[in-house]
Amino acid sequence: MEAIHSNFRGIQEKVISEGMMNQGLMSLMSQQQFSSEEFYLTGYETITFNRSRYFALETVLNSTVPFEKDLLILTNGDVNDEILSLCELHGINTMIISFPNTTKEWDDFDALVSGFSRFSHVLFSCEESDCTTIDQLKKLSTRINKKRAGLIVNCNSDSIQLSDVKNADIDYLVYNGTGCSITSVVLARRSKLVQTEGISRSYTHNLYAFWQKAMSRRKSIIKPMIF
């Protein structure tokens, strides 16, 4: 039987990418110039994996949706079966609705959100053919923030610029890496990431533990955020 080396939290160490974010990956996220070790100055953290984007998404969902809360999934088409399967696997209750576009649809969405308090997060997947704009995501986040729900974006299209992530108030962005040692990336707002300690549904998909493991390579001197 093959042994899998695990750290003290039971997390498989090889799941975390051993390489820091390279310049190509950072350029997809921001036009500002800083080293990979200083990316945290943006107020966001990156956790890089050598696993698929769906592993990264599974980790985010397991680590953010408490057992007593549900997940609202917005879609511009059919929901990916893999997303539904991983939610079912981990006992995450979901409700699926179409992404609102018209005034009436936004009114209906407001009524749904205001009358249902069990949602801890809203998940939206950006597919390659998706025409959803940052302004629409900002409109969405403004509404769900009133209910103190978080926004998770699963990005299968071109990576979203960090400035747009901030403007759209996205808490977690899951997207593809640049290949080689980095297969997928989670971009997480640090103020939300620290709140995930101890709430993961699975010790093998524990975003907080992965983050702590990634931070062990960081220099001890911490600088103030740049914005």
JOBEL-V942993 format. One record per residue. N is the residue number from 0. PSI is psi in degrees with one decimal (NA if undefined). OMEGA is omega in whole degrees, -180 to 180 (NA if undefined). D_FIRST is the distance of its C-alpha to the first C-alpha in Angstrom with 1 decimal. Layout:
BEGIN
[[N/PSI/OMEGA/D_FIRST] [N/PSI/OMEGA/D_FIRST]]
END
This chain:
BEGIN
[[0/134.0/-178/0.0] [1/129.5/179/3.8] [2/139.4/177/6.4] [3/120.8/-179/9.6] [4/129.3/180/12.7] [5/153.7/176/15.3] [6/-171.7/-173/19.0] [7/-18.9/178/21.0] [8/-0.8/-179/21.6] [9/8.3/-179/18.0] [10/131.1/177/18.7] [11/118.8/-173/16.3] [12/-32.9/-176/18.5] [13/-9.7/177/18.0] [14/-38.1/178/19.5] [15/131.8/178/22.8] [16/136.0/-179/24.5] [17/-16.4/-178/25.1] [18/146.9/173/28.6] [19/165.5/176/31.7] [20/126.8/179/33.8] [21/171.2/-175/35.6] [22/-34.3/179/39.3] [23/-41.0/179/38.9] [24/-40.1/179/36.9] [25/-34.7/-179/39.4] [26/-23.9/176/42.3] [27/-26.7/-174/41.1] [28/-35.1/-173/41.4] [29/145.7/176/44.5] [30/-6.2/178/47.5] [31/148.6/-176/47.9] [32/115.2/171/47.0] [33/160.1/-178/44.6] [34/162.3/180/41.5] [35/-32.0/-180/38.0] [36/-13.6/-178/37.8] [37/10.6/-179/41.0] [38/-29.5/-179/40.0] [39/-18.0/-180/39.8] [40/-16.1/179/43.6] [41/-12.1/-174/44.0] [42/0.5/178/42.9] [43/156.5/178/39.7] [44/148.0/176/36.1] [45/131.6/173/33.6] [46/116.5/-176/29.9] [47/138.0/-177/28.2] [48/154.8/167/24.8] [49/36.6/174/22.8] [50/171.4/-175/22.0] [51/165.1/177/24.5] [52/-30.8/180/27.8] [53/-27.6/172/26.7] [54/-43.3/179/23.8] [55/-43.3/179/26.6] [56/-41.9/178/28.9] [57/-39.4/179/26.5] [58/-43.5/180/26.1] [59/-47.1/-178/29.9] [60/-42.2/179/30.6] [61/-29.8/-172/28.1] [62/-4.3/-176/29.7] [63/-30.3/-177/33.4] [64/107.7/-180/34.1] [65/161.7/-178/34.5] [66/-31.6/-176/33.7] [67/3.2/-178/37.5] [68/165.9/-180/38.2] [69/170.6/180/38.0] [70/128.9/175/37.6] [71/123.3/-179/40.4] [72/124.6/176/39.5] [73/139.8/-177/42.2] [74/150.3/172/42.2] [75/13.9/-179/44.5] [76/-145.8/178/43.1] [77/140.5/177/40.2] [78/136.1/178/37.3] [79/128.6/-178/34.0] [80/-30.9/-179/31.9] [81/-35.9/178/28.8] [82/-45.4/180/30.7] [83/-37.6/-179/31.7] [84/-42.4/-179/28.2] [85/-31.6/175/26.7] [86/-42.5/179/29.7] [87/-39.5/-179/29.3] [88/-37.9/-175/25.5] [89/11.4/175/26.5] [90/31.7/179/29.7] [91/112.2/179/32.1] [92/136.6/-176/35.4] [93/154.8/168/37.2] [94/134.7/-175/40.7] [95/126.8/176/41.3] [96/162.1/178/44.7] [97/147.0/178/46.2] [98/126.7/-177/46.9] [99/139.9/179/50.6] [100/-47.4/-179/53.1] [101/166.5/179/56.5] [102/-42.8/179/58.6] [103/-40.8/-180/58.2] [104/-36.6/176/54.4] [105/-38.1/177/54.3] [106/-42.5/178/56.6] [107/-38.7/179/54.4] [108/-43.7/179/51.4] [109/-41.6/-180/53.3] [110/-39.9/180/54.2] [111/-48.3/-176/50.6] [112/-40.3/-178/49.3] [113/-25.9/-177/52.2] [114/4.6/-177/51.8] [115/111.1/-172/48.1] [116/5.6/-175/46.6] [117/-10.3/-180/43.0] [118/123.8/173/41.8] [119/-28.8/-178/40.1] [120/156.9/173/39.4] [121/130.9/179/40.5] [122/129.1/174/38.1] [123/132.2/179/39.7] [124/124.7/176/38.0] [125/109.0/178/40.0] [126/168.9/-176/39.4] [127/-32.8/-178/40.7] [128/5.5/-174/43.8] [129/137.5/180/44.4] [130/11.6/178/48.0] [131/132.6/-176/47.5] [132/165.6/177/49.2] [133/-35.9/178/48.6] [134/-37.8/178/51.9] [135/-39.3/177/50.5] [136/-37.4/178/47.4] [137/-39.5/177/49.7] [138/-38.6/178/51.8] [139/-49.1/-176/48.7] [140/-34.2/178/47.5] [141/-38.3/-179/51.1] [142/-44.3/-176/51.0] [143/-23.5/177/47.6] [144/-28.1/178/48.2] [145/-25.3/177/51.1] [146/8.7/180/48.6] [147/35.4/175/46.3] [148/149.4/-179/43.6] [149/160.1/-179/41.3] [150/123.3/177/41.0] [151/128.8/179/37.7] [152/123.6/177/38.0] [153/109.8/-168/35.3] [154/111.3/176/36.6] [155/7.7/178/35.9] [156/-161.7/177/39.2] [157/145.6/-178/40.5] [158/146.1/180/39.6] [159/134.7/178/42.2] [160/145.5/-178/44.2] [161/-38.0/179/43.7] [162/-36.3/178/47.4] [163/-36.3/176/47.0] [164/-43.5/180/44.0] [165/-45.2/-178/46.2] [166/-34.8/179/49.2] [167/-0.8/177/47.3] [168/42.4/178/45.9] [169/128.6/-179/42.3] [170/-39.8/-180/39.9] [171/127.1/175/36.6] [172/123.9/179/36.4] [173/126.1/-177/33.2] [174/168.9/-178/33.4] [175/147.7/175/31.8] [176/-163.3/-178/31.2] [177/17.7/-179/32.5] [178/-163.7/-178/29.4] [179/-121.1/-175/27.7] [180/-13.7/-179/25.8] [181/105.3/-178/27.6] [182/-35.2/179/26.8] [183/159.2/-176/28.3] [184/141.1/168/30.6] [185/121.5/173/31.8] [186/119.3/-173/35.3] [187/137.0/172/36.2] [188/124.9/-173/39.5] [189/-38.7/-178/38.9] [190/-27.0/176/41.2] [191/-35.4/-178/39.0] [192/-39.3/-179/35.6] [193/-21.9/-179/36.4] [194/-6.3/-178/37.1] [195/-2.7/-179/33.5] [196/125.0/173/32.3] [197/5.2/-178/30.8] [198/1.7/-178/31.3] [199/141.2/178/28.1] [200/-14.7/-174/26.8] [201/130.1/-180/23.1] [202/-18.4/178/21.5] [203/-8.2/178/19.4] [204/59.9/-174/22.7] [205/101.0/-175/25.0] [206/-39.3/-180/27.6] [207/-44.1/179/29.3] [208/-40.1/177/26.2] [209/-41.5/180/25.6] [210/-45.8/179/29.3] [211/-38.2/178/29.2] [212/-42.6/180/26.4] [213/-35.2/-178/28.4] [214/-16.0/-179/31.5] [215/-17.8/179/30.1] [216/-3.1/-174/31.1] [217/149.3/176/34.6] [218/150.6/-175/37.7] [219/-19.1/-179/39.1] [220/119.7/-178/42.5] [221/127.9/179/43.0] [222/159.9/177/45.9] [223/155.6/-179/47.8] [224/151.5/-178/47.0] [225/-16.0/172/49.0] [226/NA/NA/49.8]]
END
